[in-house]
Structures are given as structure tokens and as C-alpha cells.
């Protein structure tokens, strides 16, 4: 549709709030938008020059326009969101978040069970969540079981069944994990009090739970039930410790939602912190793709309404980096400049930047679609193929680097849970080895690395990859033996060309299936250490901070060494050059010093 075509229908579009829909010639829905003033908003597409090709293409493909008038901007916002979810138009923002999140369900039944589920069904049960991490949910359930005994059996504990004494207590009762409601040893009222405490815990309100235990402890002590009082005291201490491990924000910030955004080209990342009772109980980051020119305000608003709906937020205040027109006027929109809320916003931005870096790391490794569970399965696969005693959640890889036979350095990269841990990467300038000697260099750097870890009592990796053949692997193993660390980690050598894996003293190589995810991860770790070492090497050369083997010869300066390297290109070529060729470049006296050094060597 051209601007001239639009002028013929412009007068039919009202100056009222609503949503508009663009269709192509095949009646396919291209785009849904909202507006305070429908005519002004739609007119803007045909009256200004867009900077992106996709927006220009959208306008060219519009064949006809439909619109729906609503009572308010809020209604327009909600209707736009619903239509985007239903039809997923080609040019609308794409929210890349198709995960199913776990809930904690309190089953609708006598003496309700509590367990994890990913399916939310209309059975009258109460669903708490969703939660962004299944591991976190399991940790919560295990924590709850320790301090609030609930049943785990599937018995039909109706009042009549209990009175008829149909059931007997099981092992869980004798272990102290259940109070035996099946035999009528626990009242419904007492059981429901435990459920109320669980709900408080899941909302981050541990104070009420601790207050309950403190009252119980005092009552037990008054009744001379000292063992029970001591047990309750331990529960309170554990709850206080658990609360300390939680992210406690502030006593002055109660229930708020915090959002931050970071954009790169047409990709936006939005982080969400759910704060309840001064504690961060949820954190989640989503990725969105803008298909046409969308303002940061539009993208953030779209993400917020989806995140609040997904996580069932009831907070009546939002903390955001800039003001947005939010449709629900009962929600307070706060743009903090200082104080606790500003600290929260900074923390959210820190999370969104971390998420971006993790996405980049995963793209480098071609594992951007791998979940935590996928990565764990890959590590378990490596454990199986290499017959390791432990899952290699901590892997380190070493590689030597030199430039045309000069400037030796070594590098080490560290992977934890299948992902790079860049804060643990290390470079090593070789100290004790003269000249180029891969074996001695590997021996030195492996010794230095694990001597320090041992002295500092840091955790050792389960798997160490030595990039090289049997010679480098044997040299590294000598250092491990010298440090008394043999058997505390597994060392393997990775042959540079065939990508075969060697163990010390084994004559045959281990071959992992070529297209397996486990070998792909090992390759990526090897490629990462190459890149890390070469980058450092290049930086050091550009700074002129290296000395090479030529400079170790008495009477040969850095300038003379560089002159030779420019001519012969490498130390190796200098070492086999004729006497006359060297003398021709740097003169008789210095030439003889160099030639004699290599020939005597």
C-alpha cells in the first residue's frame, strides 16, 4: 500500500483508542498494533521514512487494514497482547521463551500432598509458582520436608477411612518425615498449619515460620521436653541460615517487580526480579526479537505484561529503567534515581548483561539451545566414554603456544558445568624452560597450576585435557606425580590432528563417536584454549614484552634477534641456516655467535 492509497481510507479510521491489523493480498495477518489515536498511529507508517528494511517491506506488503475501537488505552494494550499470542503475526515482536515452568502443587485432597509438577490442571488444587528452576523447586521441597513433615503417600485419607483404621503408618513415620495422619496421629488442623507455613516460606516470608517454631520451642522447654526444644532450636538455626543464603534486598522494599532491558540491534533482553517480603524469590531473563522499528518502551512493555502474567505477579509496583505507559493504572511505575530500588534495578541490569554473555558463550560453543539438563547429559556421556569415576563438572585444558618457534607461552581454560568459567582462565609466561621445549613447558605450567590450587585448598578438576600427544601428556603427569595428586583427577591427551584421546601408559587411543555431543564439547574446549592462548600471544608480541631464544645468546640484542627473525621467519630456520647466510644478515662477529650457539647445541 502506498501513501496515496492510504489517503483514500484515512478518513475512515477514527481518532480513538484501539488496535489495528495489517493484512497482505493473501489475507495473512502481518502485524497487530495498539494506539491511543488509531488514525494518527496508522498514518505514521505512510508519512515517514523508516530506517530499517523490514519496516519498509511491511508497509509495501500491506493490502488492507482492519481496526477495532476499544474504550481505553489499557484495553488496547491487553487486546494487542492477546492477538499477538493467538496469531503470532510475522512482523510483531517474537518472545523467545517457550519453556514449561515447574509449579509446586498443593493437591486438593484430605491431608494435601505437596509435589512438583509442570502441568497445571483445573482440579481445584492450589498451584504455587511457576518457578524458573526445577532444581530450585526440588531444593525447596527437600528443605520443606526437613522442617515441616507432610505425607508423601497416595492413600485416600478420608475421615471415614481413618476411623475404620484402614491404614498403618509406614517407614516415613518411623523416620520422622511424617506425623502419621493415616492412623489419626495428626489432626487436620495441625496438618493445615504446616501447609500455611509452607506457603509463607515459598513467598520468602520465613519470619512467620521461625516465629511459630520459637513459640513451639518455648512451650516444649516449659513442659520440660528438652529434646523437642533442642530439635526446634536446630530448625530455627537452619531457617536463619537459609534466609541468609537468600537474596535479602531491604526491609524497606516489600513486594515489587523489577525489570531491566538491554538491546543489541533487533534483539532485546529483559530481566525480571520478583521481590516478595524484601527477598528476591524469582529471577528470569527473556530474549525478544523486534521485526520492525519498535521503541525500547514498546519492547519493555510487551515483555512486562507477559512476564507478570507468566509468573502470576500480584505486585502493585514496578521498578523500571525509564518511564513506560503501563495500561493498568493501579500499578505504580517507579524509575528510581537512588536508594534500595535503584540498587535493585542495577542488580537486574547485572543479571541481564550476564545472560547476554552466556548467550554469546553458548553461540561460540554451538550449544545455545542446550539446557542445563542437556549439558549435564553431555558430561555424563563424557564420563561414560572415558570411564571416569566422577562426572566432569570441572574441566581444565592446557595448551602451549609459540610464534614460529619463538616466544613460548602456555594457556589454560576452565569449564564448569559444560560452560566456560572465564574468571578461572589463566596465562603462563614460561619461567624455567630455555628455548622451545613443549614437554618441559607443559610440565612447568601444570606443576604451577596445581601446586597453587593445592596450596590454596581449592577444588581440583575431575578432568584435565592436555592439548598434544603422549609426550606432553607424560610431561604433565610427571608434575601431577611430583605433587602427590595422582588419582585425584584424570589426565588425557588430545591428539591435534586425529582428535584421538590418550591416557598415560595406554598404547591404544580412545575414540569417541565423531558426531557425539561429548566430542563436540571436548573440541570446543580445545578450540577455546587455542583462541585464548593465541590472543594473549598476539597481544604480548604487539607490546614487545617477549624475549626469545636468540636473546639468550650472549652478545645478541633484541634488535639483532628481530633482524634475524624478519629474514628467516622462525628460530627453526635460523638454527639450520648456513654460517654464511647468518653472517650476511648480521655481520661476522654476531653471525658466528648465533651459528656456534645452534651448532654446539
C-alpha positions as CSV (number, residue, x, y, z in Angstrom):
1,X,0.0,0.0,0.0
2,X,1.3,3.4,-1.0
3,X,0.8,6.7,0.8
4,X,-1.6,7.8,-1.9
5,X,-3.6,4.6,-1.4
6,X,-3.8,5.2,2.3
7,X,-5.1,8.7,1.8
8,X,-8.3,7.2,0.4
9,X,-9.1,5.3,3.5
10,X,-7.5,7.6,6.2
11,X,-10.8,9.4,6.8
12,X,-12.5,6.1,7.8
13,X,-10.1,5.5,10.6
14,X,-11.2,7.2,13.9
15,X,-9.3,9.3,16.3
16,X,-10.0,6.8,19.1
17,X,-8.0,4.2,21.1
18,X,-7.9,0.7,19.7
19,X,-5.9,-1.9,17.8
20,X,-5.1,-2.1,14.1
21,X,-4.3,-5.1,11.9
22,X,-2.4,-5.2,8.7
23,X,-3.1,-7.9,6.1
24,X,-1.4,-8.8,2.8
25,X,-3.0,-9.8,-0.5
26,X,-3.4,-13.4,0.7
27,X,-5.3,-12.1,3.8
28,X,-2.4,-13.2,6.0
29,X,-2.2,-11.2,9.2
30,X,1.2,-9.3,9.1
31,X,1.1,-7.1,12.1
32,X,-1.0,-6.1,15.1
33,X,-0.5,-2.8,16.9
34,X,-2.2,-0.6,19.6
35,X,-2.8,3.1,19.6
36,X,-4.2,5.9,21.7
37,X,-5.3,7.5,18.4
38,X,-5.8,5.0,15.6
39,X,-5.7,7.4,12.7
40,X,-2.5,9.2,13.9
41,X,-0.7,5.9,14.6
42,X,-1.6,4.2,11.3
43,X,-0.9,7.4,9.3
44,X,2.7,7.5,10.7
45,X,3.5,4.3,8.7
46,X,2.7,6.1,5.5
47,X,4.1,9.6,6.3
48,X,7.7,9.0,7.5
49,X,10.8,7.3,6.2
50,X,11.8,4.2,8.1
51,X,15.4,3.3,8.7
52,X,15.0,-0.5,8.7
53,X,14.3,-2.5,5.6
54,X,11.8,-4.8,7.4
55,X,9.6,-1.9,8.3
56,X,9.7,-0.6,4.7
57,X,8.9,-4.1,3.5
58,X,5.9,-4.4,5.9
59,X,4.4,-1.1,4.6
60,X,4.9,-2.3,0.9
61,X,3.1,-5.6,1.7
62,X,0.0,-4.1,3.4
63,X,-3.1,-4.7,1.2
64,X,-5.8,-3.8,3.6
65,X,-6.2,-2.5,7.2
66,X,-8.7,-3.5,9.9
67,X,-9.2,-1.9,13.2
68,X,-11.1,-2.4,16.5
69,X,-12.1,0.5,18.7
70,X,-11.9,0.0,22.5
71,X,-12.8,2.1,25.5
72,X,-9.3,2.8,26.8
73,X,-5.6,2.5,26.1
74,X,-5.4,-0.2,28.7
75,X,-8.0,-2.3,26.8
76,X,-6.0,-1.7,23.6
77,X,-2.8,-2.9,25.3
78,X,-4.5,-6.1,26.6
79,X,-6.2,-6.9,23.3
80,X,-3.0,-6.4,21.3
81,X,-1.2,-8.8,23.6
82,X,-3.9,-11.4,23.3
83,X,-4.0,-11.2,19.5
84,X,-0.2,-11.4,19.2
85,X,-0.2,-14.6,21.3
86,X,-3.1,-16.1,19.3
87,X,-1.9,-15.3,15.8
88,X,1.9,-14.7,16.2
89,X,2.0,-12.2,13.2
90,X,5.2,-12.3,11.2
91,X,6.2,-8.7,11.9
92,X,5.4,-8.5,15.6
93,X,7.9,-8.9,18.5
94,X,8.8,-12.5,19.0
95,X,9.2,-13.6,22.6
96,X,11.7,-16.4,22.6
97,X,10.6,-18.2,25.7
98,X,8.8,-21.5,25.0
99,X,9.8,-23.2,28.2
100,X,7.4,-25.0,30.5
101,X,8.0,-23.9,34.1
102,X,7.6,-26.1,37.2
103,X,4.9,-25.4,39.9
104,X,4.6,-26.6,43.4
105,X,1.1,-28.1,43.7
106,X,-0.8,-28.4,47.0
107,X,-3.2,-31.2,46.0
108,X,-6.9,-30.8,46.7
109,X,-7.5,-33.8,49.0
110,X,-7.7,-34.6,52.7
111,X,-4.2,-34.0,54.2
112,X,-2.9,-32.4,50.9
113,X,0.3,-33.7,49.4
114,X,2.8,-31.2,48.0
115,X,4.9,-32.0,45.0
116,X,6.5,-30.6,41.8
117,X,4.6,-30.6,38.5
118,X,4.8,-29.0,35.1
119,X,1.2,-29.5,34.2
120,X,-1.3,-27.1,35.6
121,X,-4.8,-28.5,35.5
122,X,-8.2,-27.2,36.8
123,X,-8.7,-29.8,39.5
124,X,-9.2,-27.4,42.4
125,X,-5.6,-27.8,43.7
126,X,-3.5,-24.8,44.6
127,X,-0.5,-24.1,42.3
128,X,2.4,-22.0,43.7
129,X,4.8,-20.6,41.1
130,X,5.7,-21.0,38.4
131,X,9.4,-21.2,39.2
132,X,12.3,-20.6,36.8
133,X,14.5,-23.5,38.0
134,X,13.3,-27.1,38.6
135,X,16.5,-27.6,40.7
136,X,15.4,-24.7,42.9
137,X,12.0,-26.2,43.3
138,X,13.4,-29.6,44.4
139,X,15.7,-27.8,46.8
140,X,12.7,-26.0,48.3
141,X,10.7,-29.2,48.6
142,X,13.6,-31.1,50.3
143,X,14.1,-28.1,52.6
144,X,10.4,-28.1,53.5
145,X,10.4,-31.9,54.2
146,X,13.1,-31.5,56.7
147,X,11.2,-29.0,58.9
148,X,7.5,-29.4,58.1
149,X,6.7,-33.2,58.0
150,X,4.0,-33.9,55.4
151,X,2.8,-37.1,53.9
152,X,4.1,-38.4,50.6
153,X,1.8,-41.5,50.2
154,X,-1.2,-41.6,47.8
155,X,-3.6,-43.1,50.4
156,X,-7.2,-41.8,50.3
157,X,-7.2,-40.3,53.8
158,X,-10.8,-39.6,54.2
159,X,-12.2,-39.2,57.8
160,X,-14.2,-42.5,57.5
161,X,-11.2,-44.4,56.2
162,X,-9.0,-43.2,59.1
163,X,-11.8,-44.0,61.6
164,X,-12.1,-47.5,60.2
165,X,-8.3,-47.9,60.7
166,X,-7.8,-49.0,57.1
167,X,-4.1,-47.8,57.1
168,X,-0.9,-48.4,59.0
169,X,2.0,-45.9,59.4
170,X,4.9,-46.5,57.0
171,X,8.7,-46.1,57.3
172,X,8.4,-42.3,56.7
173,X,6.6,-42.1,60.1
174,X,9.3,-44.0,61.9
175,X,12.0,-41.8,60.2
176,X,10.2,-38.7,61.5
177,X,9.3,-37.5,58.0
178,X,5.5,-37.8,58.6
179,X,3.3,-37.5,61.7
180,X,1.0,-40.4,60.8
181,X,-2.3,-38.8,59.8
182,X,-3.2,-42.1,58.2
183,X,-3.7,-43.6,61.7
184,X,-5.2,-40.4,63.1
185,X,-2.0,-39.5,64.9
186,X,-2.1,-35.9,63.4
187,X,-5.1,-33.7,63.2
188,X,-6.3,-31.9,60.1
189,X,-5.8,-28.6,61.8
190,X,-2.2,-29.3,62.7
191,X,-1.5,-30.5,59.1
192,X,-3.0,-27.4,57.6
193,X,-0.9,-25.2,59.9
194,X,2.1,-26.8,58.2
195,X,0.7,-26.0,54.8
196,X,0.3,-22.3,55.7
197,X,3.9,-22.2,56.9
198,X,5.0,-23.7,53.5
199,X,3.1,-21.0,51.6
200,X,4.9,-18.4,53.7
201,X,8.3,-19.9,53.0
202,X,7.6,-20.0,49.3
203,X,6.7,-16.4,49.3
204,X,10.0,-15.6,51.0
205,X,8.4,-14.9,54.4
206,X,10.4,-17.1,56.7
207,X,9.9,-14.8,59.8
208,X,6.4,-16.2,60.5
209,X,7.7,-19.8,60.2
210,X,10.5,-19.0,62.6
211,X,8.2,-17.3,65.0
212,X,6.0,-20.4,65.0
213,X,8.9,-22.6,65.8
214,X,10.2,-20.2,68.6
215,X,6.8,-20.4,70.3
216,X,6.8,-24.2,70.0
217,X,10.3,-24.3,71.4
218,X,9.4,-22.2,74.4
219,X,6.3,-24.4,75.0
220,X,8.4,-27.5,74.8
221,X,11.0,-26.1,77.2
222,X,8.3,-25.1,79.7
223,X,6.9,-28.6,79.6
224,X,10.5,-30.0,80.2
225,X,10.5,-31.5,76.7
226,X,14.2,-30.6,76.2
227,X,14.9,-32.9,73.3
228,X,12.0,-31.5,71.3
229,X,13.1,-27.9,72.2
230,X,16.6,-28.7,71.0
231,X,15.3,-30.1,67.7
232,X,13.2,-26.9,67.2
233,X,16.2,-24.8,68.0
234,X,18.2,-26.5,65.2
235,X,15.3,-26.0,62.8
236,X,15.3,-22.2,63.6
237,X,19.1,-22.1,63.1
238,X,18.8,-23.8,59.7
239,X,16.0,-21.5,58.7
240,X,18.1,-18.4,59.6
241,X,20.9,-19.8,57.6
242,X,18.6,-20.5,54.6
243,X,17.3,-16.9,54.9
244,X,20.9,-15.6,54.9
245,X,21.6,-17.5,51.7
246,X,18.5,-16.0,50.1
247,X,18.9,-12.6,48.4
248,X,17.6,-10.3,51.1
249,X,17.0,-6.9,49.5
250,X,15.8,-4.5,52.1
251,X,13.3,-4.2,54.9
252,X,12.1,-1.0,53.2
253,X,11.2,-2.8,49.9
254,X,8.3,-5.2,50.2
255,X,6.6,-6.5,47.1
256,X,7.8,-5.1,43.8
257,X,8.6,-6.3,40.2
258,X,11.9,-5.1,38.8
259,X,12.6,-5.0,35.1
260,X,15.7,-4.0,33.1
261,X,16.4,-4.1,29.3
262,X,19.4,-4.3,27.1
263,X,19.3,-4.2,23.3
264,X,21.7,-5.2,20.5
265,X,20.4,-4.5,17.0
266,X,17.0,-6.1,16.8
267,X,17.4,-8.4,19.8
268,X,16.4,-7.3,23.2
269,X,17.0,-9.0,26.6
270,X,14.7,-8.2,29.5
271,X,15.4,-9.4,33.1
272,X,12.7,-9.8,35.7
273,X,13.3,-9.9,39.5
274,X,10.2,-10.8,41.6
275,X,10.7,-9.3,45.1
276,X,8.4,-10.5,47.9
277,X,8.8,-9.6,51.6
278,X,12.1,-7.9,50.8
279,X,13.5,-11.1,49.2
280,X,14.2,-11.9,45.6
281,X,12.1,-15.1,45.1
282,X,12.3,-15.3,41.3
283,X,14.7,-14.1,38.6
284,X,14.3,-14.7,34.9
285,X,15.6,-13.2,31.6
286,X,13.9,-13.5,28.3
287,X,15.0,-12.7,24.7
288,X,12.8,-10.8,22.3
289,X,13.3,-10.1,18.6
290,X,11.9,-6.9,17.1
291,X,10.9,-7.5,13.5
292,X,10.3,-3.8,12.7
293,X,11.2,-0.5,14.4
294,X,10.0,-0.8,18.0
295,X,10.9,1.6,20.7
296,X,12.6,0.4,23.9
297,X,9.4,1.4,25.7
298,X,7.2,-0.8,23.4
299,X,9.5,-3.8,23.8
300,X,9.8,-3.5,27.6
301,X,6.0,-3.0,27.9
302,X,5.4,-6.2,25.8
303,X,7.9,-8.2,27.9
304,X,6.5,-6.9,31.2
305,X,2.9,-7.9,30.6
306,X,3.9,-11.4,29.5
307,X,6.3,-11.9,32.4
308,X,3.8,-10.7,35.0
309,X,1.2,-13.0,33.6
310,X,3.5,-16.0,33.3
311,X,4.7,-15.7,36.9
312,X,1.3,-14.7,38.3
313,X,2.6,-11.4,39.8
314,X,0.3,-9.5,42.2
315,X,2.8,-6.7,42.9
316,X,1.3,-3.3,42.7
317,X,4.6,-1.5,41.9
318,X,7.1,-1.9,39.1
319,X,10.7,-0.6,39.1
320,X,11.9,0.1,35.5
321,X,14.9,2.0,33.9
322,X,12.7,4.5,32.1
323,X,9.1,5.5,32.3
324,X,6.6,3.4,30.3
325,X,2.9,3.8,29.8
326,X,1.5,0.8,31.5
327,X,-2.1,0.0,30.9
328,X,-3.1,-0.9,34.4
329,X,-3.3,2.5,36.2
330,X,-3.4,0.7,39.6
331,X,0.2,-0.3,39.1
332,X,2.8,2.2,40.3
333,X,5.6,2.7,37.8
334,X,8.9,3.8,39.5
335,X,12.1,5.0,37.8
336,X,14.5,5.2,40.8
337,X,17.5,7.6,40.9
338,X,19.0,6.3,44.2
339,X,18.3,4.1,47.2
340,X,17.3,0.5,47.5
341,X,15.1,0.4,44.4
342,X,18.0,1.8,42.3
343,X,20.2,-1.0,43.7
344,X,17.6,-3.5,42.7
345,X,17.5,-2.0,39.2
346,X,21.3,-2.2,39.0
347,X,21.2,-5.8,40.1
348,X,18.6,-6.6,37.4
349,X,20.8,-5.0,34.8
350,X,23.8,-7.0,36.0
351,X,21.7,-10.1,35.5
352,X,20.6,-9.2,32.0
353,X,24.2,-8.4,31.0
354,X,25.3,-11.8,32.4
355,X,22.6,-13.5,30.4
356,X,23.8,-11.8,27.2
357,X,27.4,-13.0,27.9
358,X,26.2,-16.6,28.5
359,X,24.3,-16.5,25.2
360,X,27.5,-15.4,23.4
361,X,29.5,-18.2,25.1
362,X,26.9,-20.7,24.1
363,X,26.9,-19.5,20.5
364,X,30.7,-19.9,20.3
365,X,30.3,-23.4,21.5
366,X,27.2,-24.1,19.3
367,X,25.3,-25.1,22.4
368,X,22.9,-22.1,22.6
369,X,19.9,-24.5,22.5
370,X,21.2,-26.7,25.3
371,X,19.6,-26.6,28.7
372,X,21.3,-27.3,32.0
373,X,19.9,-30.8,31.8
374,X,21.3,-31.2,28.2
375,X,24.8,-30.1,29.3
376,X,24.7,-32.5,32.3
377,X,23.8,-35.3,29.9
378,X,26.8,-34.4,27.7
379,X,29.1,-34.5,30.8
380,X,27.6,-37.9,31.8
381,X,28.3,-39.1,28.3
382,X,32.0,-38.0,28.6
383,X,32.1,-39.8,31.9
384,X,30.9,-43.0,30.3
385,X,33.2,-42.8,27.2
386,X,36.3,-42.1,29.3
387,X,35.3,-44.4,32.2
388,X,35.7,-41.6,34.8
389,X,34.8,-42.2,38.4
390,X,33.1,-38.8,38.7
391,X,31.1,-36.6,36.4
392,X,33.5,-34.0,34.9
393,X,31.6,-30.8,36.0
394,X,35.0,-29.1,36.3
395,X,37.3,-29.5,33.3
396,X,40.6,-27.7,32.6
397,X,42.6,-27.7,29.3
398,X,46.2,-26.7,28.8
399,X,47.9,-25.7,25.5
400,X,51.4,-24.4,24.6
401,X,51.7,-21.6,22.1
402,X,54.7,-20.1,20.3
403,X,55.3,-18.0,17.2
404,X,57.4,-19.5,14.5
405,X,59.5,-21.3,17.1
406,X,59.9,-18.3,19.5
407,X,58.1,-16.5,22.3
408,X,56.7,-19.6,24.2
409,X,53.7,-19.1,26.5
410,X,51.1,-21.5,27.8
411,X,47.3,-21.1,28.4
412,X,44.7,-22.9,30.5
413,X,40.9,-22.6,30.1
414,X,38.3,-23.8,32.7
415,X,34.8,-25.1,32.0
416,X,32.3,-25.7,34.8
417,X,29.0,-27.5,34.2
418,X,29.8,-27.6,30.5
419,X,30.2,-23.8,30.1
420,X,33.3,-21.5,30.1
421,X,34.3,-20.1,33.5
422,X,36.3,-17.2,32.2
423,X,37.3,-15.9,35.6
424,X,39.3,-19.1,36.1
425,X,41.2,-18.8,32.7
426,X,45.0,-18.5,33.2
427,X,48.0,-17.5,31.1
428,X,51.5,-18.6,31.9
429,X,54.7,-17.0,30.9
430,X,57.3,-19.8,30.9
431,X,59.9,-19.2,33.5
432,X,62.3,-22.2,33.8
433,X,62.5,-23.5,30.2
434,X,65.0,-22.1,27.8
435,X,64.2,-22.3,24.1
436,X,61.2,-24.1,22.7
437,X,60.5,-27.3,24.5
438,X,56.9,-28.3,24.6
439,X,57.3,-31.1,27.0
440,X,59.2,-29.1,29.6
441,X,56.8,-26.2,29.2
442,X,53.8,-28.4,29.8
443,X,55.5,-29.9,32.8
444,X,56.2,-26.4,34.3
445,X,52.8,-24.9,33.8
446,X,50.8,-28.0,35.0
447,X,53.0,-28.0,38.1
448,X,52.5,-24.3,38.8
449,X,48.7,-24.5,38.3
450,X,48.0,-27.5,40.6
451,X,50.6,-26.5,43.2
452,X,48.7,-23.3,43.7
453,X,45.3,-25.0,43.8
454,X,46.6,-27.4,46.4
455,X,48.2,-24.6,48.5
456,X,45.0,-22.6,48.4
457,X,42.9,-25.7,49.1
458,X,40.7,-25.0,46.0
459,X,38.7,-27.8,44.3
460,X,40.6,-29.8,41.7
461,X,39.1,-30.6,38.2
462,X,37.7,-34.0,37.6
463,X,39.2,-34.0,34.1
464,X,42.4,-32.3,32.7
465,X,42.9,-32.2,28.9
466,X,46.4,-31.8,27.6
467,X,46.4,-30.5,24.0
468,X,49.1,-32.6,22.4
469,X,50.3,-36.1,22.1
470,X,51.8,-38.7,24.5
471,X,54.9,-36.6,25.1
472,X,53.1,-33.6,26.5
473,X,50.7,-35.9,28.5
474,X,53.6,-37.8,30.1
475,X,55.3,-34.5,31.0
476,X,52.1,-33.2,32.6
477,X,51.7,-36.5,34.5
478,X,55.2,-36.1,35.9
479,X,54.1,-32.9,37.6
480,X,50.9,-34.5,39.0
481,X,53.0,-37.3,40.5
482,X,55.5,-34.9,41.9
483,X,52.7,-33.0,43.7
484,X,51.2,-36.2,45.1
485,X,47.9,-35.7,43.2
486,X,47.9,-38.9,41.2
487,X,44.4,-40.5,41.3
488,X,42.7,-37.2,42.4
489,X,42.0,-36.2,38.8
490,X,42.1,-37.8,35.3
491,X,44.5,-36.5,32.7
492,X,44.0,-37.2,29.0
493,X,46.0,-36.1,25.9
494,X,44.1,-34.9,22.8
495,X,46.0,-35.6,19.6
496,X,45.9,-32.4,17.4
497,X,45.0,-34.0,14.1
498,X,43.1,-37.2,14.6
499,X,41.4,-35.9,17.7
500,X,42.1,-39.2,19.4
501,X,42.2,-39.3,23.2
502,X,45.1,-40.9,25.1
503,X,45.6,-42.0,28.7
504,X,49.1,-42.3,30.2
505,X,50.6,-45.7,29.7
506,X,47.9,-46.8,27.3
507,X,49.1,-48.0,23.9
508,X,45.7,-47.6,22.2
509,X,43.7,-44.4,21.8
510,X,40.1,-43.9,22.9
511,X,37.8,-42.9,20.1
512,X,34.6,-41.0,21.0
513,X,32.0,-41.1,18.2
514,X,32.8,-38.3,15.8
515,X,29.4,-36.6,15.8
516,X,28.6,-37.1,19.5
517,X,27.9,-34.0,21.7
518,X,30.6,-35.2,24.1
519,X,33.4,-35.0,21.5
520,X,32.0,-31.7,20.2
521,X,32.3,-30.2,23.7
522,X,35.9,-31.5,24.0
523,X,36.7,-30.0,20.6
524,X,35.2,-26.7,21.7
525,X,37.2,-26.7,24.9
526,X,40.4,-27.3,22.8
527,X,39.4,-24.6,20.4
528,X,38.8,-22.2,23.3
529,X,42.3,-22.8,24.8
530,X,43.8,-22.2,21.3
531,X,42.0,-18.9,20.9
532,X,42.8,-17.8,24.4
533,X,46.5,-18.6,24.1
534,X,46.9,-17.1,20.6
535,X,45.1,-13.9,21.6
536,X,47.4,-13.4,24.6
537,X,50.4,-14.3,22.4
538,X,49.4,-11.7,19.8
539,X,48.9,-9.0,22.5
540,X,52.3,-9.8,24.1
541,X,54.1,-9.7,20.7
542,X,52.5,-6.4,19.8
543,X,53.6,-4.9,23.2
544,X,57.2,-6.2,22.6
545,X,57.2,-7.9,26.0
546,X,58.5,-11.2,24.9
547,X,62.1,-12.3,24.8
548,X,63.0,-15.2,22.5
549,X,65.8,-17.8,22.4
550,X,68.1,-15.6,20.3
551,X,68.2,-13.0,23.0
552,X,69.5,-15.7,25.4
553,X,72.8,-15.8,23.4
554,X,75.4,-13.6,25.0
555,X,76.2,-10.6,22.7
556,X,72.9,-10.8,20.8
557,X,70.5,-7.9,21.4
558,X,66.7,-7.7,20.8
559,X,67.3,-5.6,17.7
560,X,69.6,-8.2,16.2
561,X,67.2,-11.0,17.1
562,X,64.4,-9.2,15.4
563,X,66.5,-8.6,12.3
564,X,67.2,-12.3,12.0
565,X,63.6,-13.3,12.5
566,X,62.5,-10.8,9.8
567,X,64.8,-12.5,7.4
568,X,64.5,-16.2,8.3
569,X,60.9,-16.0,9.7
570,X,61.5,-18.6,12.5
571,X,64.0,-19.8,15.1
572,X,63.9,-23.2,13.5
573,X,65.1,-21.9,10.1
574,X,67.8,-19.9,11.8
575,X,69.0,-23.0,13.6
576,X,69.6,-24.9,10.3
577,X,70.8,-21.9,8.2
578,X,74.3,-21.9,6.8
579,X,77.0,-19.8,8.6
580,X,77.4,-17.6,5.6
581,X,73.7,-16.8,5.4
582,X,73.6,-15.7,9.0
583,X,76.8,-13.6,8.7
584,X,75.3,-11.9,5.6
585,X,72.4,-10.6,7.7
586,X,74.0,-9.5,11.0
587,X,77.8,-9.4,10.3
588,X,80.7,-11.7,11.0
589,X,81.1,-11.4,14.8
590,X,77.4,-11.7,15.7
591,X,76.8,-14.2,13.0
592,X,79.4,-16.6,14.4
593,X,77.9,-16.3,17.9
594,X,74.5,-17.4,16.6
595,X,75.8,-20.1,14.3
596,X,78.0,-21.5,17.1
597,X,75.1,-21.5,19.6
598,X,72.9,-23.6,17.5
599,X,75.6,-26.0,16.2
600,X,77.1,-26.5,19.7
601,X,73.6,-27.1,21.0
